[in-house]
Amino acid sequence: MSTIQVRGISADAHKRLKAQAKNEGKSLSEYLRQELERIAELPSLDEALARIASREPVGGEGAAADIRAARAERDAHLDSR
């Protein structure tokens, strides 16, 4: 297990973190350890963007064409009144 030491935390931030830990029934160290583990599991911005780019587009031109056609039909119907 590795050790991380963080310096320069404001007194206000320290107080809020300590209160959050207490609210969850944990020590500050335990609370921060779990939060850091959770953060470490999140993808980086580059990883998230790569995942998004690898996905198939949703809707695409077919959906846009369908919407345009439905609007044109609606407009023609309204104009014929």
PyRosetta script that sets phi, psi and omega in degrees:
from pyrosetta import init, pose_from_sequence

init()
pose = pose_from_sequence("MSTIQVRGISADAHKRLKAQAKNEGKSLSEYLRQELERIAELPSLDEALARIASREPVGGEGAAADIRAARAERDAHLDSR")
pose.set_psi(1, 137.4)
pose.set_omega(1, -179.6)
pose.set_phi(2, -93.4)
pose.set_psi(2, 163.4)
pose.set_omega(2, 179.4)
pose.set_phi(3, -118.8)
pose.set_psi(3, 136.7)
pose.set_omega(3, 175.3)
pose.set_phi(4, -123.7)
pose.set_psi(4, 133.4)
pose.set_omega(4, 175.7)
pose.set_phi(5, -118.6)
pose.set_psi(5, 128.4)
pose.set_omega(5, -178.9)
pose.set_phi(6, -115.2)
pose.set_psi(6, 127.7)
pose.set_omega(6, 179.0)
pose.set_phi(7, -116.0)
pose.set_psi(7, 160.0)
pose.set_omega(7, 173.2)
pose.set_phi(8, 83.5)
pose.set_psi(8, 18.2)
pose.set_omega(8, 176.2)
pose.set_phi(9, -75.2)
pose.set_psi(9, 133.7)
pose.set_omega(9, 179.7)
pose.set_phi(10, -65.6)
pose.set_psi(10, 154.2)
pose.set_omega(10, 178.9)
pose.set_phi(11, -60.8)
pose.set_psi(11, -37.1)
pose.set_omega(11, -180.0)
pose.set_phi(12, -65.4)
pose.set_psi(12, -45.6)
pose.set_omega(12, 178.9)
pose.set_phi(13, -62.8)
pose.set_psi(13, -42.5)
pose.set_omega(13, 179.3)
pose.set_phi(14, -60.7)
pose.set_psi(14, -43.5)
pose.set_omega(14, -180.0)
pose.set_phi(15, -63.4)
pose.set_psi(15, -44.0)
pose.set_omega(15, 179.8)
pose.set_phi(16, -65.8)
pose.set_psi(16, -43.4)
pose.set_omega(16, 179.0)
pose.set_phi(17, -62.8)
pose.set_psi(17, -41.6)
pose.set_omega(17, 179.3)
pose.set_phi(18, -63.2)
pose.set_psi(18, -40.1)
pose.set_omega(18, 178.4)
pose.set_phi(19, -66.1)
pose.set_psi(19, -40.7)
pose.set_omega(19, 178.1)
pose.set_phi(20, -63.3)
pose.set_psi(20, -41.9)
pose.set_omega(20, 178.3)
pose.set_phi(21, -62.2)
pose.set_psi(21, -45.7)
pose.set_omega(21, 179.9)
pose.set_phi(22, -61.9)
pose.set_psi(22, -40.8)
pose.set_omega(22, 179.5)
pose.set_phi(23, -60.2)
pose.set_psi(23, -30.2)
pose.set_omega(23, 178.4)
pose.set_phi(24, -94.4)
pose.set_psi(24, 4.5)
pose.set_omega(24, 178.3)
pose.set_phi(25, 70.6)
pose.set_psi(25, 32.1)
pose.set_omega(25, -178.0)
pose.set_phi(26, -124.4)
pose.set_psi(26, 160.3)
pose.set_omega(26, 170.7)
pose.set_phi(27, -74.9)
pose.set_psi(27, 161.3)
pose.set_omega(27, 178.8)
pose.set_phi(28, -60.7)
pose.set_psi(28, -41.9)
pose.set_omega(28, 179.2)
pose.set_phi(29, -61.6)
pose.set_psi(29, -44.9)
pose.set_omega(29, -179.9)
pose.set_phi(30, -64.3)
pose.set_psi(30, -43.5)
pose.set_omega(30, 179.6)
pose.set_phi(31, -60.9)
pose.set_psi(31, -48.8)
pose.set_omega(31, -179.3)
pose.set_phi(32, -66.2)
pose.set_psi(32, -37.0)
pose.set_omega(32, 178.1)
pose.set_phi(33, -61.2)
pose.set_psi(33, -45.3)
pose.set_omega(33, 180.0)
pose.set_phi(34, -67.1)
pose.set_psi(34, -39.0)
pose.set_omega(34, 178.2)
pose.set_phi(35, -65.2)
pose.set_psi(35, -41.4)
pose.set_omega(35, 178.8)
pose.set_phi(36, -65.8)
pose.set_psi(36, -39.1)
pose.set_omega(36, 176.7)
pose.set_phi(37, -62.7)
pose.set_psi(37, -41.7)
pose.set_omega(37, 179.1)
pose.set_phi(38, -63.7)
pose.set_psi(38, -45.1)
pose.set_omega(38, 179.8)
pose.set_phi(39, -63.0)
pose.set_psi(39, -39.4)
pose.set_omega(39, -178.7)
pose.set_phi(40, -63.9)
pose.set_psi(40, -26.0)
pose.set_omega(40, 179.6)
pose.set_phi(41, -78.5)
pose.set_psi(41, -18.5)
pose.set_omega(41, -178.6)
pose.set_phi(42, -70.6)
pose.set_psi(42, 143.9)
pose.set_omega(42, 177.8)
pose.set_phi(43, -71.6)
pose.set_psi(43, 151.4)
pose.set_omega(43, 174.6)
pose.set_phi(44, -70.8)
pose.set_psi(44, 168.1)
pose.set_omega(44, 177.9)
pose.set_phi(45, -59.2)
pose.set_psi(45, -43.7)
pose.set_omega(45, 179.2)
pose.set_phi(46, -61.8)
pose.set_psi(46, -41.4)
pose.set_omega(46, 178.9)
pose.set_phi(47, -65.2)
pose.set_psi(47, -42.4)
pose.set_omega(47, 179.5)
pose.set_phi(48, -64.5)
pose.set_psi(48, -43.4)
pose.set_omega(48, 179.1)
pose.set_phi(49, -64.8)
pose.set_psi(49, -37.6)
pose.set_omega(49, 177.8)
pose.set_phi(50, -65.0)
pose.set_psi(50, -40.6)
pose.set_omega(50, 177.1)
pose.set_phi(51, -62.0)
pose.set_psi(51, -45.0)
pose.set_omega(51, -179.8)
pose.set_phi(52, -62.5)
pose.set_psi(52, -44.8)
pose.set_omega(52, -178.2)
pose.set_phi(53, -64.6)
pose.set_psi(53, -27.5)
pose.set_omega(53, -177.3)
pose.set_phi(54, -81.1)
pose.set_psi(54, -10.1)
pose.set_omega(54, -177.6)
pose.set_phi(55, -83.6)
pose.set_psi(55, 152.5)
pose.set_omega(55, 176.0)
pose.set_phi(56, -70.4)
pose.set_psi(56, 141.0)
pose.set_omega(56, 177.3)
pose.set_phi(57, -62.0)
pose.set_psi(57, 146.8)
pose.set_omega(57, 178.5)
pose.set_phi(58, -97.4)
pose.set_psi(58, 129.3)
pose.set_omega(58, 178.1)
pose.set_phi(59, 86.0)
pose.set_psi(59, -70.9)
pose.set_omega(59, 179.5)
pose.set_phi(60, 68.6)
pose.set_psi(60, -162.3)
pose.set_omega(60, -178.0)
pose.set_phi(61, -64.7)
pose.set_psi(61, -33.2)
pose.set_omega(61, -179.9)
pose.set_phi(62, -58.3)
pose.set_psi(62, -45.5)
pose.set_omega(62, -179.7)
pose.set_phi(63, -66.5)
pose.set_psi(63, -41.7)
pose.set_omega(63, 179.9)
pose.set_phi(64, -63.3)
pose.set_psi(64, -41.0)
pose.set_omega(64, 178.8)
pose.set_phi(65, -65.3)
pose.set_psi(65, -39.4)
pose.set_omega(65, 177.9)
pose.set_phi(66, -62.7)
pose.set_psi(66, -41.3)
pose.set_omega(66, 179.6)
pose.set_phi(67, -66.1)
pose.set_psi(67, -44.3)
pose.set_omega(67, 178.2)
pose.set_phi(68, -60.5)
pose.set_psi(68, -42.2)
pose.set_omega(68, 179.9)
pose.set_phi(69, -64.5)
pose.set_psi(69, -42.6)
pose.set_omega(69, 179.7)
pose.set_phi(70, -64.9)
pose.set_psi(70, -38.9)
pose.set_omega(70, 178.0)
pose.set_phi(71, -66.5)
pose.set_psi(71, -41.3)
pose.set_omega(71, 179.1)
pose.set_phi(72, -63.9)
pose.set_psi(72, -41.3)
pose.set_omega(72, 177.8)
pose.set_phi(73, -63.2)
pose.set_psi(73, -44.2)
pose.set_omega(73, 178.0)
pose.set_phi(74, -60.6)
pose.set_psi(74, -47.1)
pose.set_omega(74, -179.4)
pose.set_phi(75, -62.6)
pose.set_psi(75, -40.3)
pose.set_omega(75, 178.4)
pose.set_phi(76, -63.9)
pose.set_psi(76, -40.1)
pose.set_omega(76, 178.8)
pose.set_phi(77, -63.8)
pose.set_psi(77, -44.2)
pose.set_omega(77, -180.0)
pose.set_phi(78, -67.2)
pose.set_psi(78, -37.0)
pose.set_omega(78, 179.9)
pose.set_phi(79, -69.8)
pose.set_psi(79, -26.1)
pose.set_omega(79, -177.6)
pose.set_phi(80, -80.5)
pose.set_psi(80, -4.5)
pose.set_omega(80, -179.2)
pose.set_phi(81, -73.9)
pose.dump_pdb("model.pdb")
